[in-house]
Amino acid sequence: MKKHSFSTIGTEFSVTIWDEVPDIYFANLIEHIEKTCESFDAAYSRFKQDSLVSKLAQREGTIHIDEKYRDLIPMLRIYEKLYKLSDGQINPLVGNTLADYGYDSAYSLQKKDVVRDTDLLSSILTILDDSTIHLAKPALFDLGALGKGYLIDVLYEILFDHKMTRFLIDGSGDIRYYSSKKVPITCGLEHPANEGELFGTIDITHGALCASALKRRSWSEYHHYYNPITKEFPTFIQGTFVTSEKAVHADALASALFFVEPEKLMPLDVPFAYIIVNQDMKIKKSADCTAHFFDAI
């Protein structure tokens, strides 16, 4: 088994493979993976002034998306679906609003005197085709609800294309696992309110597990989930866990469950299982969830 840990997109990643490969082969594979992560971060982070996302915040009209940035449109297509299913509560245009509350490129964590409203996605963005979008006005996208999961899937494809037969990609607790022989792994479920404390486990033989908790990115009385319809930071849900085949869907759904009931997300037509922990530390889970919980949470 070989494992490599590294920092990217503002968090910690690790790649583990169980295949027996030469050290130089593994080193070259890791180099490819790290460069892919660097390019992804440079393109889609709203915290980098020269990123594509930051440049779009200065543009409007019909915009051709260069080939090297083509991951943007698939991500935006998923956001469009979630936007409709959530009646506008899940909106990638929250970037300026979050920045004004202090979650800005400088990580000031200081609320500004004036907080900009979040524009309606349906009135700003039109996806014309796989390489072209139209912006009615400049828009600062925040892709945080699914960007990490999307990147995990990109890395998964790299390892799969290199014929690895058992591997794990771990993006700060969000994972995607593959085993050609369906060898299971046991994953801990972290307590939403107590970092480092587990309240259960779940076994998976393949696919993705993504989790989210309000405590992970919070400051003052705010956190990284903002509801542009109610103009509030939701607090009823404290943590979510989702399993699905792809990490982008598990990540997106783990975020979406802070805003809407899981039943509203079924039209997304993506099979998933979930665990939701509310502010009273009560657990709601899907019927097909295979998690094992400890006696108390």
Secondary structure as GFF3:
##gff-version 3
##sequence-region A 1 297
A	DSSP	beta_strand	2	8	.	.	.	ID=ss1
A	DSSP	beta_strand	11	17	.	.	.	ID=ss2
A	DSSP	alpha_helix	23	44	.	.	.	ID=ss3
A	DSSP	alpha_helix	52	56	.	.	.	ID=ss4
A	DSSP	beta_strand	61	64	.	.	.	ID=ss5
A	DSSP	three_ten_helix	67	69	.	.	.	ID=ss6
A	DSSP	alpha_helix	72	85	.	.	.	ID=ss7
A	DSSP	three_ten_helix	92	94	.	.	.	ID=ss8
A	DSSP	alpha_helix	95	100	.	.	.	ID=ss9
A	DSSP	alpha_helix	121	124	.	.	.	ID=ss10
A	DSSP	beta_strand	125	129	.	.	.	ID=ss11
A	DSSP	beta_strand	132	135	.	.	.	ID=ss12
A	DSSP	alpha_helix	147	161	.	.	.	ID=ss13
A	DSSP	beta_strand	166	171	.	.	.	ID=ss14
A	DSSP	beta_strand	174	179	.	.	.	ID=ss15
A	DSSP	beta_strand	185	190	.	.	.	ID=ss16
A	DSSP	beta_strand	198	204	.	.	.	ID=ss17
A	DSSP	beta_strand	207	213	.	.	.	ID=ss18
A	DSSP	three_ten_helix	214	217	.	.	.	ID=ss19
A	DSSP	beta_strand	218	219	.	.	.	ID=ss20
A	DSSP	beta_strand	222	223	.	.	.	ID=ss21
A	DSSP	beta_strand	237	244	.	.	.	ID=ss22
A	DSSP	alpha_helix	247	256	.	.	.	ID=ss23
A	DSSP	three_ten_helix	262	268	.	.	.	ID=ss24
A	DSSP	beta_strand	272	278	.	.	.	ID=ss25
A	DSSP	beta_strand	283	285	.	.	.	ID=ss26
A	DSSP	beta_strand	292	293	.	.	.	ID=ss27
###
